[in-house]
């Protein structure tokens, strides 16, 4: 009977997930709901209990599906997009883009979070409530945007941009970046479903005008957050900025100051959840509140009611988003039931919280945090229930005569270490497929590290609260700051275990859905009361886990079939960057460049774009990684490639000893056991059934102080009567220098240099080599104007067919050496 209470919530959750990801509209689902209602009525009239129960569960599922479908359509087709589309064009989410250009539009918006610094700019999410177009205000329902404010901004002005306040400023809107590759999610669509319809830019903070403050509650909450930041900055940030960032994240959910390296390390170690405010933090906070109330003599119902109110107040202060509300809602439901003396099981409180969250925010079911929150709670509750069978009386009956020291050790083991290990293991087992699907990572480091990380987080939270509450009493604040600092440092440092033992955190391709289903079916059978089936369930579950850990997935196997006759070159859509995959018969995959952000910041394209795109091309291992030169848009994703695909060798061009990214990459490659080789002009290498000629660079006769485009590795790949010229970022000068080395082939394919810059793809190259096909890697609406109009004009005049990633997405060229075929992401979907 315990599990029956969860069935309505599970049915509602399943229906909501279907509505969020399917293409059915709400009206179609309403008709389906009518059919289910008829089935329920029939079951009720015929007194068929099972049909009644099934119909009721379907009813919950259909309600969830209708809510999610309506929310999905509303999020994808916002009033803001429609207004900009009608005035400037190409803002609709179904349009390929880039969006139409427009002058800054005077915009009225409400801040959803306090503004925070990210390097040299200020970022914050906001809800747009109006646009001034043609001298007339157009009202909007509050569509979500993420705004960037450029220029220098003083701390005083920054402190005025608080959550809840209404601001007016001229904004230039743009669509989020999207990368059109097989296997890569549509980030623009994902952001829209998460509540961010568009991105916007304000040139200077001086252009922002606070029109009116937020509500009294919002203003008080913002003042508390500001106090927390100022105290931590004064007491801790000066001598330990990383610890200060961790403490701020744990107390108010503001993770903007956390360095990317620390964030990545905590995620790989499986303990990032301890600073991403969720159930554990709320449970500790609730425990501290109940303990404090008990110390002052408040217990029972009054304590539950007071804790309920205080938790709600704390959730208004914390800015960590849905995870806080999920955890807080569960605690409030449970405490409210206790306050009215309703001894509800924890399962029922979870069921009510799930349904309430779905009704309030149906699209939250897409958030992996939603699944992680409730999945971890279910695992912990089930472990606690089963561990409860081992009662003190049972333990007493098993006790043997032993020394006092051994009894103390056994008590510590039973009261802390064993329960912590059991709880951590239960969560890891329950959520391993979720981690593999959502994050392409399986880690077992958290199983051990949580023993240190969770107590450290509790100390950070407790000492941090004492610090911000007792800031004026140094006799209390100083030791509290010391405890919080050292606890935060210990929390970060324990994650270095994955540096010592990297095999504890493994990158894996997303598993087949059938593998995930098999895993959870096996787990359910293991937990079922039918003992004779547990062995079979354990075998199924273990086999599914082995498949996930070994990286076998729907993307297939890692190597091109040696008997296959065709060569494939895939140019990935990685924005204003470059990455190409060569799959040659008789050889393993060769990756030329690894993408990255042009200025070394922003989205981790190596992890978020290139890795899943490679998996989707049937690659789970790379033989060779070639980095043509050290610019961030060519080398930025190399670390992710090494981690996920463990290449056998790294090829580089001209070494630049003072270039930190290149040296860091080479150090990481050697640490991972890769053979590092330098390519020089004149070398010829066999790659399977193809011949690879290195045309550039020659041996350098002087040490380079910085990376140069003209030092790019230039390759000519010959396969049958087809030649590929891969030019890196070279200029017209280098193009002219390599002309005498070019081979003649019946079909010639040019990779346009430097993303189509006007300084490359010279007329001399086109006249001498006469390519029939040119491919260009460039970002939609990039700030450089690539490819340059004059380059496109030169290619057109030479009769060259041009295919571009910004217009067509991922480009795949396949040839048997005599004939050539070209397919693109956009073309395959027309």
N, C-alpha and C positions, 0 to 999 in steps of 0.2 A: 504493500500500500504506500510505502514511502516514495517509491518512484512514480506512482500515478500522479502525484501532485506536480511533477515536472512536465507531464505530457502536454498540457495546454501551452506551457511556455516553449517547449521544444517544437511543437507544431507551429506556433506563431513565429518562432525564430526561423524555421525552415521555409515557411511561406514568405517571410520578409526577405530572406536571402535570395529566393527565386525571383521575387519581384524586383530586387535591386540589380540583378545581373541579366535578367531576360529582356527581350524586346517587346513583350506584351504590354499593351497600354492598360490603364486602369479600367476602361469601359469593358474590355474583354474579360477582365478578371471579375467584374461585377456580375456579368452573365454567368460565369462559372460559379460564383458565390450563390446565385439563385438556384443553380442545379444542386449544390450542396445543401442549401436550405430545404429544398424539396425532399432530398434524401433523409434529412433529419426528421422532417415532419412525418414521412412515411414510417421511419423506424419508431417514432414515438407512438404513432397510431397502432402499429402492429406489435408493440411491446417487445421489440428486439433489442435487448440491452447492448449487444456488441455493435449493432448498426448505429444505435444512438451515440455510443461512445466514439465510433469512427467518424460519424458525421460531425460531432462536436469538435473533434480534433481538426477535421478538414476545415470547419468554419473558422477556427482560430488561424489556420494556415492561410486561408483566402483573405481574411481581414489584414493579416500582415503583408500579404502580397499586394493588395490594393494600395495600402498605405505606402509601401516602398515604391511601387510603380509610379504613383502620383508624385512622390518626392523626387524620384529620378528624373522625370520629365521636367519638373519645375527647376531642378538644379542645372540641367543641361541647356535649357532654353530660357535664360533669364531675361527680364525686361531690359537690363543694362546692355546685354548683347544685342537684343533686337533694336534698341535705340541707336547704338553705334553702327550696327549693320545698315540701317536705313539711311544714315547720314554719311558714312565713310566707306562702307563695304568691307566684306571678308572678315567680319567678326563672328558670324554664325559658326557654331562648333562643327557643323558638317562641312564647312569650306576648308580646303587644304591650307589656305594662307599663302604668304603672310598677310596680316591685316592691313587695311587701308591706312595710309598716313593721315594724321590730323593734327591741327594745332592744339596746344593745351586747352582742356575744357574745364571751366570753373565748376568744381564739384563740391557737393555737401556730403559729408560722411561722418559716421559715428565710429570711434575707435573701439575695437573688440578686446584689445589687450594694450597694456602700456607699451609705448614705443621703446625699442632697445637698439643698441648699437651692434652693427655687424661689420667690423673693420672700419672703413671710412664713411659708411653710409648708415642711415637709420631705417629700420624696418618695423612695420606693424600691420596687422590685419584690421580691416575696417569694413563697415557696411555702407554702401552708397545709397543715400536717400534722395538725391536730386542732382540733375545736370542743368547747367545754364547754356542752352543752345538757342541761337537766333534771338538772344536777349529775352528769353522766356525760360523760367524754371520748369523742368520736367520732373515730376515726382516719381520716385522709384520705391519699391517695397523693402529695400535694404539688401541688395545683392552683395555678396561677399567679394572683396578684392584684397590683394596684398600689395601694400604701397612701399616704395623706396624713396627716401628723401636724400638728395645729394648735397654736396657742399659741407662745410664745417658747421656743426651745431653745438652750441654751448650747453653745459649741463643744466643751466637754469631753464633754457627754452625746452630742452628734452623733458624735464620734469613736468612741464605743463601738458604734455601729450599723454593723457591718462585714459584708461579704459572708461567708456561711457560718455566721454565728452564729444560734442559735435564741432567739427572743424570744416572750414571752407578753404579750398586751395585749388590752383590750376593743375590739372592732372593730365598726363599723356598716358593713354591706356595701350596695352599690348597683350597679345595672347601668350599664354605659357608655351614654352618650347615643347615640341612634340617630335618624336624620333620614330620614323615610319620603317620599322623592321619587323620581320617575322619573329614572334616570341617576345617582343618588347611591349609592355603595356603602354597605352596612350596616356601620357602624363597629363595632358590638358583635360581629357575626360575625367581622369582620376581626381585631379584637383577640383574640377567642377562638382563632382559628386561629394567631395569633402567640404564643399562650401566656398571654394575660391574660384569665382567665375573668371576673373581677369587679373592681370598684374597692372600696376600703375607706377608712374614716376613723377615726383615733384622735384624741380631743379634745385630748389634751395629751401631750407627751413624758414627763411625769412618770409616766404610766401604763404605759410600756414597761419591761419587766423582762427583762434578758438572762439566759436560763436556762442556756445553755451555749455555749462558744466553738465556732468551726469547727474543721476539721482543721488540722494543723500547716501544711500547704501554704497553705491559705486564710488562716490568721492571718499567715503571713510575707508573702504577697502583699498583704494589706490594710495591713500595716505599711509596706511599700514605697510603696504608693499614698499613704498618709498623709504619708510623708516627702516625696514629690514635691510634694504640695499645699502643705505647710508651707514648703518651700524657695522655691517659686514665689511664694507669698503674701508671704514676707519680702523676697525679692530684687526682685520685679517688680510685684506687684499694687498696691502703694502708689502708684506713679506712672503705671502703665499697666494698668488692669484688663482691657482688651480683649485686649492682647497676652498677659497672664497666662492668660486663658481659652483663647486659641488654643494656647499652649504646653502647657497642661494637656491639652487635647483631643488634640494630636498625640502626647504622651508616653504617656498612660494611657487615652485614649478617653473621658474625662469632659468632656462638652460642656454640662453644666448651667449653667456660668457664662457661656456665650456669649450676648450680647444677641440678641434676636429680629431686630433690624434688620440686624445683621452676618450672621446666619444666612441671612436672606432675600437679602441682597446677594450672598453667595457662591454661593447656589443659582442665582440668576438669571444670574450670570456663568459658571456651568458649572465652577466650581473648588472646590465644596464637598467634593468627594471627597478633596482633599488633607488635610483635617483630620478626615475620617471614616475612621479607620484601616482600611486595606485592603491590597491587593497592593503598591502603591507604597511604603507605609511599611514593610511587612514586608521588601520587597526591599532597601530602604535599610538596615534594621536587619541583615539577613543580610550585606549587603556590609560594613558596619562591623565585624561580628563576625569575618568572614573576614579582613578587613584587619588587625584587632587581633591575631588568632591568627598571621597570617603574620609580623607584626612581632616576635613572640616566638618565631618558628621553628617554629610548628605549621602543617603543610600537608597536602594530600592527604586520605586517609581519616580520620585523626584530626581534622583541621579540620572535615570534613563532619559527623562524629559529634558533636563538641563544639558546632558551630553548631546542629545539630538539637536537642540537649538545651537549649541556651540559648534557642532560639526557642520551644520548648514552655514553658519557664519564663516567658518574657516574655508569652506568650499567657495565662498564668494571672494575670499582674498586670494586663494591659489589660482594660478592661471594655466595650469597644465592641461586643461581641456577635458575631453570626454572621459578619460580614465578616472579623473577625480570624481566626476558626477556619478559614474557607474559605481565606484567603490563607496562613495558617500550615500548614494541612494540605497544600496544594500544595507549599510549600517543603520540608516534612518528607519527603513522598513522593520528591521529586526528590533531596534530599540523602541519603536512605536508599539510593536506588538507586546514587548515586555512591559511598556508603560501602562497598557490597558489590561495587563495580566493575561494576555493570550499566549500560551506556551507553544508558540509555533515552532516547528522544526526549521533548521537553517535552510533546508531544501526549499521550503515554501517561501521563505523570505527571498531567496534567489529567484524563484519563479515569478513572484510579484515584481521584483526589480527588473527582470528581463522584459516582461510585458510593458512595464512603465517606460523603459528606455526605448523600446520599439515604437510605442505610440508617440513619444516626444521626438525622437530622432531616428526614423526608420533606416536611413542610409548608414547609420553607425555600424550595422552588421557587416559592412565591407571592411571596416577597420580591424586589422589583426589584433589591435589592443582590446577590442570587444571580446574576441574569442579567447585571448590570453587571460583577460580578467576573470571571466566566468569559468573557463576551463581550469585555470589554476585553483580557483575557489572550490570547484567540484572535486578536484583531486584531493585537496587538503581536507575537505569535509569527509570524503569517503575513507581517507586514511585514518582520520580521527575516529570515525565510527568503528572501523575494523580494529584499530589499536585499542579501542575501549573494551574489547573482549578480554584483553589481558589486564584484568582487574588487580588491585592490590592483594586481594585474597588469593588469587591465582599465583601471583608472584611469591606470596608468603609460603604457599604450599611447595613451591619449587626451591625455596631458599635452603642452602646448606650452610653448615658451620664454616665461617671464614673470618679472617682477621678484620679489625676495624678499618685499616687502610684499604683493604680490598673492597670492603662494603662502601667506603666513600667513593672509590673509583667507579664501582658499579652504579652507585647512585647518580654520579655525574653522567655516566654513560646513558642511564635510563631516563634521566630527567632532561638532558640537553642534547648530547651528541647523537644518540640513536634516533630520537624524534626528529631532530633537524635533518639528519641524513635521510630518514624515511620520507619526510615531507618533501625535501628537495628532489629525491629520486622519483616520487610520485608525480610531481609537477613536470619533471623532465620527460618521464614516460608518457604522460598524458598529452604533452604539447610538442613532442618531437616532430610529428608530421606537419603541424601548424608552422613550426619554425622552418622546416624544409620547403614548404609551399610558399610562405609569405616572405621569407628572408633568404632562401637558398643557403641555409647554413644549419649544420647540426653540431652542437657543442655539448661536451660532457664536462667541461671545466667547471661549469656552474654547480655541478653536483657537490664538489668539494669547496669551491670558493664561497658558496652561499653560507657555509658555516662561519666564515669570517665576515663576509659582506653584509649579511643581515644584521648581526649585532653592531657592526661598525655604523651602518645606516641608522640604527636605533640611537646610538650614541650621538651621531651628528644631529639627528632631529631633536633629541632631548636637550643636549647642550646648546644647540642653536636657539631653541625656544627660550631657554634660560638667559642666553646672551641678549637677545633682542628685548626681553621683558625687563631685564635688570641692567640695562646699559649704563644707567646713572650711578650704579653702585659698583665701583671698580673691584671691590673685594670679592664680588660674585662674578662680575663680567669677565675679569681677566682669566680665572681658571676655566670658566665656561668656554671662552674663546680658544684656550689652549686645548681643551678636550675635543672641541668640535674640529679644530684644525688637524690634530693628529689622527682623529678618527677618519676624517675625509682623506687625508694622505694615505692612511692604511688601506682604505677602500680602493683608492686608485692603484696603489702599488701592488695589491694582491692580484690584480688583473694581469700583471706581467707574467703570470704562470703560462699564458698562451704564447709568450715570446720564447720561453724556455722549452715548452712542449707544444709546438704548433699543431700537432696531430690531435690535440684535444678539441680543436675548433676547426671543423672541416666545411669547406664550401661544396655544395652539391647542387646539381640541377633539380628543378622542381619535379617531384615524382609523379608518376601516372596517377590519375584519380582512383583507378582500381586498386593500386597499391595502398593508398591512404585508406580506402574503404576496407580493404582486407585487414589492415593493421587494427582499425578500431573494432571490426567484427571479432577479430581474435582477442582483443583486450576485453570486450564485453563477455565473451565466452569464458575467459580466464576468471573474471569476477563473478560469473554466474554461480548459483548454488549447485549446479549439476557437476559433480566431481569427475565423472567419466569423460566429460567433454573438455576438461581444462587442459589436458595434454595436447589435444588437437588444436585448441585455441592458442596455446603457447607456441606451437610449431608455426602456425599461420602468422602470428604476430611477429615472431622472430625472423621468419623469412621475409616478411614485408620490411621490417627494420633493416635487414641486411641489404635488401635491394636499394633502399634509400641511402644508406651509408656508403655503399659502393658507387653511387652516382649513376645507376641504371635508371633511365627515365624515358619519357615519351619522345625525347629528342634523338634516341637511337645510340649508335656507337661512335667511337671517337675518331676512327680513321676512315678515309676514303677507301672504298673497296679497290684492292690492287688490280682486280680484273676489269675494273670499269675503264672505258675507253676515253672518256671525256675529261677535260680540264675545266675547273670552275674557278672564276674570280668573282668574289663578292665584295662590292664596295658598300660598307654599312652607312646608313644615315646617322651620323654622330654630330650633327650640327656643324658649326664652324670649326671642324677638326677633321681628322682623317684616320681611317682604319680599313684595311683590306685583307681578305682571307683568300689564300691560294690553296686549292685542293687539287693536287696533281696525282694522276694514276701512278701507283707504285711508291708513293711517298706520304708521309704524314703531313698534317696541316701546317702551312707557313703563314704567319700573321705579319703583315707589313704595317707597322705603326699601331698605336693602341689608343688613339683618340685622347680626349681630355678637354678641359675648358681653356679657351684661348689665353686667359689671363691667370690661369692657375687657381681659380676659385669657382664656386657654384656647385652644381650638381655633380656627384661622383659618377661620371659617364662610364668609367671603366667597370664599376660594379653594377650600376643601374641600367646601363644600355648595352655596352659591348659584351659583357658576360652572358646575359640571356640571349642576345642575338647569336652568339657563337653556339650556345646550346641548341638553339633552334635550327642551326645549320648542321646538326649531327656531329658536333664537336664537343668532346669532353676531355680532350688532351691535345696540346699543341706541341709539335716537334721543334719548331724554330720561331722565335720572336725577333723580328728585325725592326729596330728603331732608326729611321732614316736620319734624324737629327733631334736635338734636345729641346725644341720648343714645346711648351706645355700642351698644345693641341695635338701633338704626336706622341708624347711620352707620358701624359698624365694618367692614362689607364693601365700602364704597364705593370704596376704593382698588383693590381687586381687580377691581371692575366696570369702573373706568376703564381699568385695564391690559388686561383681556381683551376688552372690548367697545367701547372708544373712543366714548362717547356724543357727540352733537353739542352738547348743552347740559345744564347742571346747574341745577335749580330748588331754591331754598332758601326758608325762611320768615324768621323774625327772626334777624338776624345778632347773634352774641355775640362781640364783639372779644376778650374775654379767654379764650375757650374754644379751647384749642389744637387739639383734634381737628378742629373745624369749620374753623378757619383753615388748618390743614394741608391739609384736603381741598380748600378753595377754591384754595389756592396750587397744588396738584397739578393741579386741573382747568384752571386758567388756563395752566399750563405745557404741558398736553397739548392746548391749543387749544380747550377747551370754552367756550361762551358761558354765563356765570353770570348768572342772573336771579332776582330776589326776587319771590315771589308775595304778593299782598295781596287782602284781602277786596273783593269787587265785580268782580274781573276775570273775563272770560269768554273762553275760548279754544276754537278748533276743533281737535279731534284726530281727523283723518280724518272719518268720518261721525258722530262723537259730539261732544257739547258738554260742555265742562268748565267748571264754575263754582267759583270760589274763594270759600269762605264765611268763612274765617278764616286768618291773623290780620289785624287791621287794622294800619295804619301805627303803629309803636310811638312813644309820646310820651316815653319815657325809655330810657336805655341799660341793657341787661340785664347784670348782673354774672355771671349763670350761666344755663345752659340750663333752661328750664321746660317741663313737659309741656303747660301751657295755651297755649304759643306754637306748638303743632303746626299745620301746614298742614292744613286741612280742605277736602276736595273733594267736589263732587257731580257725578257723571258721568251724563249723560243720553244714552241710546241707544234711539231709538224710544220705546216706552211702558214702558221699564225704567230705573230710577234706582239708582245705587250711591252710598252715602254712606260716604266714607273718612275716618275721624275721628282718625287718629293716636293720641295719648295724652291727649286732652283730658278734663277733668273734667265733672261734671254742670253746673257753673256755665256753662261755655262752651257745653255742649249747649243749655241754656235760652236762651242769647244768640242762637244761630243758628236757633232754631225758626222765626222769621218768614220766614227766607230759603229754607226748604226747598220744593222743588217737589212737586207731586202727580204721581204716575205710577201706572199700573195695578199694576206689580210693583216692590216696593221691597226692596233688599238692603242690610243694615247691616253694616259692618265694625266689630265691637265694639271700643270704645276701651280703650286701656291693658291689653290682654291679658285683659280681664274683671275689672279691679279693681272693688272694691265702690264706689269713688268715682265711677264712670262708669256709662253705660247707665242713665240715670235713668228713672223711671216717666213723667216729663213727656215725654221724647223718644219713648218707646214709645207713649204715648197719642196724641201729636200726629201722629207720622209713620206709625205702624202698619206696620212692616216685616213682610214675610212670611218672610224668611230672614235669619239672622245667622251670620256666620263669625267664629271666634275663633282667633288665633294665640297659642299658649302652649306651654311645655315640659312634658314628662311629669314628674310628680312635682316640679314646681318649688317652691322654698322659700317662694314668696309665696302659695301656695294659689290661684293663678289657674287658671281663672276662679272668682271668689268664689261660694259657694253661693247668696247672696242675688241675685246677678246672674242666675244660671241660673233661679232661681225667678221673678224678674220677667219674664224672656223666656218662660218656660213659661206664666205667667199671661196674658201677652199673646197667646198662641197662635203664637209665633214658632218656626219650625224652627231648631235650632242645630246647626252643624257645626263641629267643633274639630280643630285639627291634632294635638293630643296624643292624640286617640282615633282619628282617621281619616287622619292624615298629610296629604300635599299635597291641596289642595282646588282643583278647577277648575270654574268657573261659565261656561256658554256660553249666549248668548242671541242671538236674531235681532231683538230689540226687542219681541217679542210673547210668546214662550214662553221659559222658563228651564229649563236642565238642570244638574244638579250631579253630578259624579263625584269620588271620592276615591281615594287610593292604596290604602287598606284595602279599600274597596268593590270596586275593580276586580280585586282578587285573591281575592275570596270565591267 
